[in-house]
Amino acid sequence: MRPSEWDRPSTAPEVVRFLRGPQPRGTELVRAIRIFAEFIRGFRAFHFVGPCVTVFGSARFGESHPYYALAREIGQRLAKAGFTQSYTYFAWRNTKPELEAYFRELTQAEVREYFRPNLWPNTPDILTEQLQYGGRPAFMARLVLAATLGASYGIYGPAFELCEHEASGAGREEYLDSEKFEIRNRDTGRPDSLRDFIALVNRIRRESPPLQSDRNLRFHAVDNDQLIAYSKSGEDGSGTVLVVVNLDPRHAQSGWVELPLEEFGLADAAPFQGHDLLSGSRFLWQGRRFYVSLDPAAVPAHIIRLRRRVRTEKDFDYFM
């Protein structure tokens, strides 16, 4: 409930029942049993997870603060001890240099041997400025980044699906209408929901094995700092998926992407096809450099499967 609504009577069923005061003993017993059953379900869910450790607090300090460095050191030691699934600083990595440096650290340094990062654009406690002010395009871009940069990702939905962006105050990262303090009833079937887009991205992940791995992540040169380009391939170099994301949620951005074709088994002189799995569009390219333009008002990203040209006995063009 918003502060401006504190003096208004709530119509939420749970609140109305609570404010009626004491109820018949049978009603109170049923309610107590229902609450107890919820506790049992929660405890059973955690029972099968296994030993877990959570390190809180580093996100509340600047990177130069000793506690920030201490939290990172503890997290790495815990990962080496076997607690390998870990929350990350992805939510606060927004610019191209920040994203590239952070994910090179996660996927190319020693830490990749024992650290399994989980990427979350938002959580019940974290609503970053990027999501507060970037609008729907920022939610879409952060979803694509999380789903394609890491093998494991998650979102706090339906708050994410409905692009909820109001913070509890200026300079704060907590939701204004936080479920920590009230019961929320959302209309997840709203026409402006990101539900269908999220389902599409998840389907692309299921059908693209390279996106299910933290290995073989490679960043590629783009002559525009508002565009980030990277790819993932299978262990044998097959099934390459190229991702280009517009990091600017307000303006269309364009640029030239340069690819190391030899690493993908492609020749400079031979055309190859790029199949955008988000829009269904297909592009025919030749050479190392190709042009992209992304308007955040439409879709702020490409997820492209690269297909090499195959010659047939009748010399028709096929792309695999």
C-alpha positions as CSV (number, residue, x, y, z in Angstrom):
1,M,0.0,0.0,0.0
2,R,1.3,3.4,-0.9
3,P,1.8,6.0,1.9
4,S,-0.9,8.2,0.2
5,E,-3.3,5.3,0.6
6,W,-2.7,4.6,4.3
7,D,-5.9,6.4,5.3
8,R,-8.1,4.5,2.9
9,P,-9.7,1.2,3.8
10,S,-8.1,-1.8,2.1
11,T,-10.3,-4.1,0.0
12,A,-7.7,-7.0,0.0
13,P,-9.6,-10.1,1.3
14,E,-6.8,-11.1,3.7
15,V,-6.8,-7.6,5.2
16,V,-10.5,-7.4,5.5
17,R,-10.7,-10.7,7.3
18,F,-7.9,-9.7,9.7
19,L,-9.6,-6.3,10.5
20,R,-12.8,-8.0,11.4
21,G,-11.2,-9.1,14.6
22,P,-11.5,-12.4,16.4
23,Q,-13.3,-15.1,14.4
24,P,-15.0,-18.4,15.5
25,R,-12.5,-20.9,16.8
26,G,-13.1,-23.3,13.9
27,T,-12.3,-20.5,11.4
28,E,-9.1,-19.5,13.3
29,L,-8.0,-23.2,13.4
30,V,-8.5,-23.6,9.7
31,R,-6.5,-20.4,9.1
32,A,-3.7,-21.6,11.4
33,I,-3.5,-25.0,9.7
34,R,-3.3,-23.3,6.3
35,I,-0.4,-21.1,7.5
36,F,1.3,-24.1,9.0
37,A,1.0,-26.0,5.8
38,E,2.7,-23.1,3.9
39,F,5.6,-23.3,6.4
40,I,5.9,-27.1,5.8
41,R,5.9,-26.6,2.0
42,G,8.6,-24.0,2.4
43,F,10.8,-26.0,4.7
44,R,10.5,-29.1,2.5
45,A,11.5,-27.1,-0.5
46,F,14.7,-26.0,1.3
47,H,15.2,-29.5,2.7
48,F,16.0,-31.0,-0.7
49,V,18.2,-28.1,-1.8
50,G,21.1,-29.2,0.4
51,P,23.6,-27.1,2.4
52,C,23.4,-23.4,1.5
53,V,25.2,-20.2,2.6
54,T,24.2,-16.7,1.7
55,V,26.5,-13.7,2.0
56,F,24.6,-10.4,2.3
57,G,25.7,-6.8,2.3
58,S,28.4,-6.3,-0.3
59,A,25.9,-4.6,-2.7
60,R,25.3,-1.9,-0.1
61,F,28.9,-0.6,-0.2
62,G,31.0,0.9,-2.9
63,E,33.6,-1.3,-4.6
64,S,36.4,0.6,-2.8
65,H,34.9,-0.3,0.6
66,P,36.7,-3.0,2.6
67,Y,33.5,-4.9,3.2
68,Y,32.9,-5.1,-0.5
69,A,36.3,-6.8,-1.0
70,L,35.7,-9.0,2.1
71,A,32.3,-10.2,0.7
72,R,33.9,-11.2,-2.6
73,E,36.7,-13.0,-0.9
74,I,34.3,-15.0,1.3
75,G,32.1,-15.8,-1.7
76,Q,35.1,-17.2,-3.6
77,R,36.2,-19.3,-0.6
78,L,32.7,-20.7,-0.2
79,A,32.6,-21.5,-3.9
80,K,35.9,-23.4,-3.6
81,A,34.4,-25.3,-0.6
82,G,31.6,-26.6,-2.8
83,F,28.9,-23.9,-2.5
84,T,29.1,-23.2,-6.2
85,Q,25.8,-21.7,-7.2
86,S,26.2,-17.9,-6.5
87,Y,24.4,-14.7,-6.9
88,T,26.4,-12.1,-8.8
89,Y,26.9,-8.3,-9.3
90,F,25.2,-8.5,-12.7
91,A,22.3,-6.3,-11.6
92,W,24.8,-3.4,-11.2
93,R,26.9,-4.0,-14.4
94,N,25.2,-1.7,-17.0
95,T,27.8,-0.2,-19.3
96,K,29.6,-2.1,-22.1
97,P,33.0,-2.0,-20.3
98,E,31.5,-3.1,-17.0
99,L,29.7,-6.1,-18.6
100,E,32.7,-7.2,-20.6
101,A,35.2,-6.9,-17.8
102,Y,32.9,-8.7,-15.3
103,F,32.0,-11.6,-17.5
104,R,35.6,-12.1,-18.7
105,E,36.4,-12.4,-15.0
106,L,33.6,-15.0,-14.5
107,T,34.2,-17.1,-17.6
108,Q,37.9,-16.8,-18.4
109,A,39.7,-16.5,-15.1
110,E,40.4,-19.2,-12.5
111,V,37.1,-18.5,-10.8
112,R,35.2,-20.3,-13.6
113,E,36.5,-23.6,-12.4
114,Y,34.5,-23.5,-9.2
115,F,32.0,-20.6,-9.5
116,R,28.6,-21.0,-11.1
117,P,27.0,-17.6,-11.4
118,N,23.3,-16.9,-11.3
119,L,22.2,-13.7,-13.0
120,W,19.2,-11.8,-11.7
121,P,18.1,-8.4,-13.2
122,N,15.9,-7.8,-10.1
123,T,15.0,-9.4,-6.8
124,P,12.4,-8.7,-4.1
125,D,15.0,-6.4,-2.5
126,I,16.7,-5.0,-5.6
127,L,15.2,-2.6,-8.2
128,T,18.1,-1.0,-9.9
129,E,18.2,2.5,-11.3
130,Q,18.4,1.0,-14.8
131,L,15.0,-0.6,-14.3
132,Q,13.5,2.4,-12.4
133,Y,14.2,4.8,-15.3
134,G,14.7,2.7,-18.4
135,G,11.1,1.7,-19.0
136,R,10.0,-1.5,-20.9
137,P,13.1,-1.5,-23.2
138,A,15.4,-1.7,-20.2
139,F,13.5,-4.7,-18.8
140,M,13.7,-6.5,-22.2
141,A,17.4,-5.7,-22.6
142,R,18.3,-6.9,-19.1
143,L,16.3,-10.1,-19.6
144,V,18.2,-10.9,-22.8
145,L,21.6,-10.2,-21.2
146,A,20.8,-12.4,-18.2
147,A,19.4,-15.2,-20.3
148,T,22.3,-15.3,-22.8
149,L,25.4,-14.2,-20.8
150,G,24.9,-16.9,-18.1
151,A,23.9,-20.5,-18.0
152,S,21.7,-19.8,-15.0
153,Y,19.4,-16.9,-14.6
154,G,16.2,-15.8,-12.9
155,I,13.8,-12.9,-12.5
156,Y,11.6,-11.7,-9.6
157,G,8.2,-12.0,-11.4
158,P,5.5,-11.0,-11.9
159,A,7.1,-7.7,-10.8
160,F,9.5,-8.1,-13.7
161,E,6.9,-9.3,-16.2
162,L,4.8,-6.2,-15.5
163,C,7.8,-3.8,-15.6
164,E,7.2,-2.5,-12.1
165,H,9.7,0.3,-11.7
166,E,8.6,2.6,-8.8
167,A,11.1,2.6,-5.9
168,S,10.3,3.3,-2.3
169,G,12.2,6.6,-2.4
170,A,14.8,8.6,-4.2
171,G,18.2,6.9,-4.4
172,R,16.7,3.6,-3.0
173,E,16.5,0.2,-4.7
174,E,13.5,-1.2,-2.8
175,Y,10.1,-1.6,-4.5
176,L,7.5,0.9,-3.4
177,D,4.8,-1.8,-3.2
178,S,7.0,-4.5,-1.7
179,E,5.5,-7.9,-1.1
180,K,7.6,-8.0,2.0
181,F,5.0,-5.8,3.6
182,E,1.7,-6.4,1.8
183,I,-0.2,-9.0,-0.2
184,R,-0.2,-8.3,-3.9
185,N,-2.8,-9.4,-6.4
186,R,-1.5,-8.7,-9.9
187,D,-3.1,-9.1,-13.3
188,T,-0.5,-11.1,-15.1
189,G,-2.6,-11.3,-18.2
190,R,-2.3,-7.6,-18.9
191,P,-1.6,-6.8,-22.6
192,D,1.6,-4.9,-21.6
193,S,3.0,-7.9,-19.8
194,L,6.4,-9.3,-20.9
195,R,5.2,-12.8,-20.3
196,D,5.2,-13.8,-24.0
197,F,8.7,-12.3,-24.6
198,I,10.1,-14.1,-21.6
199,A,8.6,-17.4,-22.8
200,L,10.2,-16.8,-26.2
201,V,13.6,-16.1,-24.7
202,N,13.4,-19.2,-22.5
203,R,12.4,-21.3,-25.5
204,I,15.4,-20.1,-27.4
205,R,17.6,-21.1,-24.4
206,R,16.2,-24.6,-24.4
207,E,16.8,-25.0,-28.1
208,S,20.3,-23.6,-28.0
209,P,22.7,-25.7,-26.0
210,P,25.6,-23.1,-26.1
211,L,23.4,-20.7,-24.1
212,Q,23.1,-23.3,-21.4
213,S,26.9,-23.1,-20.7
214,D,29.2,-20.4,-19.1
215,R,32.0,-21.6,-21.4
216,N,32.9,-20.3,-24.8
217,L,31.7,-16.8,-24.2
218,R,33.4,-14.4,-26.6
219,F,32.9,-10.6,-26.9
220,H,33.2,-9.0,-30.3
221,A,34.1,-5.5,-31.5
222,V,31.4,-3.0,-32.2
223,D,32.1,0.6,-33.2
224,N,29.4,1.9,-30.9
225,D,29.7,1.8,-27.1
226,Q,25.9,1.6,-26.7
227,L,25.9,-1.8,-28.5
228,I,27.4,-5.0,-27.0
229,A,28.0,-8.1,-29.1
230,Y,29.0,-11.6,-27.9
231,S,28.7,-15.2,-29.0
232,K,28.6,-18.7,-27.6
233,S,29.4,-21.9,-29.4
234,G,29.3,-25.6,-28.5
235,E,32.5,-27.3,-27.4
236,D,33.1,-28.4,-31.0
237,G,32.5,-24.9,-32.3
238,S,29.0,-25.8,-33.6
239,G,25.6,-24.1,-33.0
240,T,27.0,-20.6,-32.7
241,V,24.6,-18.0,-31.3
242,L,25.4,-14.3,-31.7
243,V,23.8,-11.8,-29.4
244,V,23.7,-8.0,-29.9
245,V,22.0,-5.8,-27.3
246,N,21.3,-2.1,-27.4
247,L,22.3,-0.8,-23.9
248,D,20.5,2.5,-24.5
249,P,16.8,2.2,-23.5
250,R,15.8,5.5,-25.0
251,H,17.4,5.8,-28.4
252,A,17.9,3.6,-31.5
253,Q,21.6,2.7,-31.9
254,S,23.5,1.3,-34.9
255,G,27.0,0.1,-35.7
256,W,29.3,-2.4,-37.4
257,V,30.0,-5.7,-35.7
258,E,33.2,-7.5,-36.5
259,L,33.3,-11.3,-36.2
260,P,36.3,-13.8,-36.3
261,L,34.8,-15.9,-39.0
262,E,37.5,-18.5,-38.9
263,E,36.6,-19.4,-35.3
264,F,33.1,-20.2,-36.5
265,G,34.2,-22.3,-39.4
266,L,33.1,-19.6,-41.9
267,A,35.0,-18.2,-44.9
268,D,35.5,-14.5,-45.7
269,A,34.4,-15.1,-49.3
270,A,31.4,-17.3,-48.7
271,P,28.0,-15.9,-47.7
272,F,26.4,-17.1,-44.4
273,Q,23.0,-16.6,-42.9
274,G,22.0,-15.0,-39.7
275,H,18.7,-16.1,-38.3
276,D,17.3,-13.8,-35.7
277,L,15.4,-16.1,-33.2
278,L,13.6,-13.2,-31.6
279,S,11.9,-11.7,-34.7
280,G,12.3,-14.7,-37.1
281,S,14.1,-12.5,-39.7
282,R,16.9,-13.9,-41.7
283,F,19.9,-12.0,-43.0
284,L,22.5,-12.9,-45.7
285,W,26.0,-11.7,-44.8
286,Q,29.4,-11.9,-46.3
287,G,32.7,-10.8,-44.8
288,R,33.8,-10.1,-41.2
289,R,31.8,-6.8,-40.7
290,F,28.1,-6.4,-40.8
291,Y,25.7,-3.6,-39.9
292,V,23.1,-3.8,-37.1
293,S,20.5,-1.3,-36.0
294,L,18.4,-1.8,-32.9
295,D,15.4,0.4,-31.8
296,P,14.5,-0.2,-28.1
297,A,10.9,0.9,-28.8
298,A,10.6,-2.4,-30.8
299,V,13.0,-5.1,-29.6
300,P,16.4,-3.9,-28.1
301,A,18.3,-7.1,-29.0
302,H,19.1,-9.7,-31.6
303,I,19.7,-13.4,-30.8
304,I,21.1,-14.7,-34.0
305,R,21.9,-18.3,-35.0
306,L,24.7,-18.3,-37.5
307,R,24.4,-20.8,-40.4
308,R,27.0,-21.6,-42.9
309,R,26.3,-22.1,-46.6
310,V,26.1,-25.6,-47.9
311,R,26.4,-26.4,-51.6
312,T,24.2,-29.2,-53.0
313,E,24.4,-31.3,-56.2
314,K,22.0,-28.8,-57.9
315,D,23.9,-25.8,-56.5
316,F,20.9,-24.6,-54.5
317,D,21.7,-22.5,-51.4
318,Y,21.2,-24.2,-48.1
319,F,22.2,-22.9,-44.7
320,M,22.9,-25.1,-41.7
